[in-house]
Amino acid sequence: MIIAIDGPSGAGKSTVAKAVARELGFSCLDTGAMYRAVAWRALQDGVPFDDDEALGRLARAHDIAFAHEEGEPVPRRVSIGGIDVTDAIRTAEIDRAVSPVSAAPSVRAALVEQQQRIGRAGDYVVEGRDIGTTVFPEAPVKVFLTASAEERAHRRVRQNVDRGVGSVDYDEVRRSGLLARHLAFAPGRRCRAPGFHRPLHRRGHRGHLRARPREGRAMSLFLPYEKMWDMPLGGTSDEKQVPHWAGNLIWGFLAFVFKICFRYRVDHRESLRGFKDKTGVVVVGNHTSFLDVAFMYLAGRPSQWVRFLGRENLFGNAHGLVGQVLSRVGAFPIKRDAADRTAIKRATRMLKSNEIVGIMPEGTRRGKSDRTPELHSGAAFIAKMGHAPILPMTVRNAEHVKHKGERFRFPKITIEYGDPVLVEDFDFLPKEDRLDGCSWYAMRECFALSLNVPREQVDMPALFPGGKDFTAVFAEHPVPHHTTAEVVAGIEAKAAAKAAKAAKVQEIA
């Protein structure tokens, strides 16, 4: 049996197809992977993308096969001509190549034959372009999915972020023709494809489909939290910006409660305030308590937001309520045990927009488990990509709030910022050690603030027994000290020099 799912780009076809397949015990036929496999083969063989005949011969000459794990509808492995290309077809190069390849009529004809042959062999949920009209016109169940242009644009932006290609600007995607491939099926137009159920909108006169009422600013309360990860922070409540009022309410509540309970104060805050509207900055801290992130957020507000990288599985807790709260105060998810390109790209984009990104480089709270503490270099990498300084900070005494098996305590909390660290100051190290050395140095600054001792007295090998020790290296080659004012002045000088150079080039032209 075949269930055919079609719809415009960003409508959620893949998500629905997987869910339906799991529920019914069917398999998913990934038609997109088939075109990607052909594109990969064409690149390997040097076949021009504008040679329709050659592309058709290639598609007909190589069978594409999928390998499934028992109980899993989504294929785990993809091969073409017996060669496993599962990972090879998910690169930016293939993202760019698949569009012209899939547009070739001969390729489409060849793959339609293969898709029909695979579909006859079992029960499949199939999603993709022209699935119900061309590939499986006799499918007993045909579904057409659609969504608002706004929602599809947001989804396309997130897809482009994940893939590393295409525009990540919401308005640009919305204005482009990327979402208009299936315009005939858009709400407000007559449905023209035979065999499809009409979209689930109310019908108007003469069989036309009426669009849903436009959501106003008040509907920002019900924004899916995934939308807010790629929104800029602003002072309005429309769906192009993270609703500002929600973050203010959360900050006001937390500040009131925490001020009473912990009598907290912020020292050396001018190190952070000096970067406002001048440049992005990566704030890093040692992770000794579950309250560290909350205090980091409170210390920046109300005049500055801190965009936190939070553990991915946090956002789905309490049926998504935690994700709503975290996203409205500027947080976004990261996969801790993998090189999360999406999170890195988001953080980099925020830094280039003069925002603050907050990171706990230790990943897991110190003392939470028997795991040996590890020091990750992600903060230094993000700072390097975003051309931003790193600002060490600490939350002193937070580790005494709750000990295992004991009641809550309410010690007096001090939040303290250090002086900025520049990634380029570590270029004297071998290339493979620069990011690790920078992260090590920044974390030593954090622990020096936490322990209230000179940085040279911090025993980093004891704190991170499994990591590389840079103590001797930095004793022999001291890292320059910077103040926030000096860093900002250097950034402004570089910008002025760049502007002057551009003006000179313009004058010559």
Residue, then its C-alpha position, 0 to 999 in steps of 0.5 A: m500500500i502507498i500513502a502519498i504526501d505532497g505539499p509546498s516546501g516547508a510544509g512538514k512533509s518529512t516530519v508527518a511521513k515519518a510519524v505516519a510510517r512509525e504509527l502504521g509500521f510502514s517504511c519511508l521512501d526517501t525520494g530526496a536521497m535518490y536525487r542526492a545520490v544521482a547528484w553525487r554520482a554526477l559529481q564523481d563522474g564529471v557529468p555536466f549538470d546541463d547535459d540532460e541526456a548524460l544525466g539520464r543515462l547515469a540515473r538509469a545505469h545505477d540502482i539506488a538501494f536503501a537499508h532499514e533497521e528492524g522497527e525503524p521506518v526511516p532508511r539508515r543507509v543509502s547506496i548507489g551502484g553498491i556504494d554507500v553514500t549515506d554521509a556523502i550526500r549530506t554535504a553543502e556541495i550536494d545541496r548545491a548540486v541536487s537542484p539542477v540534477s533534479a530539474a533534468p527531465s531524464v533524471r526524473a523519468a529514470l527515478v520515477e521508474q525506480q521509485q515505482r519499482i520500490g513502492r510495489a515491493g511493500d507498504y510505503v509512506v512516500e513524500g515529495r514533489d509530484i508524488g500523488t500525481t506522477v509517481f504514484p497516481e493510483a495511490p489509495v491515500k493521497v495527502f496534500l500538506t500546507a502551512s502559512a507562508e510565514e511558517r514555511a519561511h521560518r522552517r526554510v530558514r532553519q533548514n538553511v541554517d542546518r545545511g549551511v547553504g541558502s539565505v538565513d534572512y527571514d524576509e529574504v526567504r519570504r520574498s524569494g520564489l523558494l516557497a512558491r513551487h506549489l503556488a497553485f495549492a496555496p490557501g486562497r487559490r483553487c486546488r488544481a491537482p487531481g486526487f488530493h484532499r484539499p487543505l484543511h482550511r474553510r472553503g469560501h464561495r466557488g470552491h476557493l479556500r480562505a486563508r486563516p485569519r492573520e495572527g496579530r501581535a497578541m498571538s506572540l504568546f503562542l509562538p512555537y519556541e523553535k521560531m524564536w531561536d533565529m529571531p533577533l531580540g527586539g522591543t516589539s512583540d511581532e513574530k519577527q522578533v523574540p517578544h521583548w515583554a516576556g523576557n522582561l517579565i521573567w527577568g523581573f520575577l527572577a530578579f525580585v526572588f533571587k535578590i531576596c533569597f541570595r542578596y546577590r551583587v554584580d562586581h566589575r559589570e562595566s567589563l560587560r557594559g562596555f561592549k554594548d552596541k559595540t561588538g558581540v562577546v562570548v561570556v564564559g563561566n565555570h559551572t558549579s551550580f544549577l543556578d549559574v545560568a540564571f545568575m549569568y542571565l540576571a547579571g546582564r539584564p535589563s540593558q543587555w540580553v545573554r543568549f545561552l546555549g542550552r542542552e537540547n533535551l531541556f527544551g522539551n521538558a514539561h511538554g515544551l513549557v521549559g522551551q517556551v521560557l528558555s527561548r523567550v529569554g534568548a536561549f537556544p539549544i545545542k547538542r552537547d555530544a556532537a559538533d552542532r553546526t546549527a548551534i555554532k552558526r546561530a551563535t556566530r550570527m548573534l555575535k556579528s549582530n553585537e549580541i552576547v552569547g553565554i557558554m559554560p565550557e565544562g558542559t556538565r555541572r561540576g560534581k553532578s556525576d562521577r564523570t571526569p570534568e572536561l574542558h571543551s574548546g567550543a567557546a573559543f571556536i565560536a568567538k573566533m568565528g564571530h570575531a568576538p572577545i571572550l569575557p570570563m565570569t563567575v558566580r561565587n558561592a552558588e555551589h553551596v546552594k544545594h548539596k546532595g542529600e541536604r536542604f536548600r541554603f541561601p548564601k550570599i551570591t557574588i557575580e563577578y566579571g573579569d577582563p576580556v580575552l582575545v582569541e588572536d592572542f594565542d596565535f603563537l601556539p601551534k595551530e592545533d593547540r590555539l583553541d584549546g589553549c584559549s579555552w584553557y586560559a579563559m577558564r583559568e580566569c573564571f576559576a581565579l575569579s571564583l576562588n578569588v586568587p591570582r590566576e597563577q595559583v589556580d591548579m588547572p591539572a587538578l581541575f581538569p585531570g584529563g586535559k592538556d596542561f598549558t601552565a608552563v607554556f603561558a608562564e614562558h609566554p605571558v598572554p597580553h592583558h586587555t581591558t574592555a575599553e582597549v578592546v572596543a577602541g581596537i575594534e572601532a579603529k579597525a572599522a574606521a580603517k576599513a571604512a576609509k579604505a572603502a571610501k578611497v577605493q570608491e573615490i578611485a573608481 
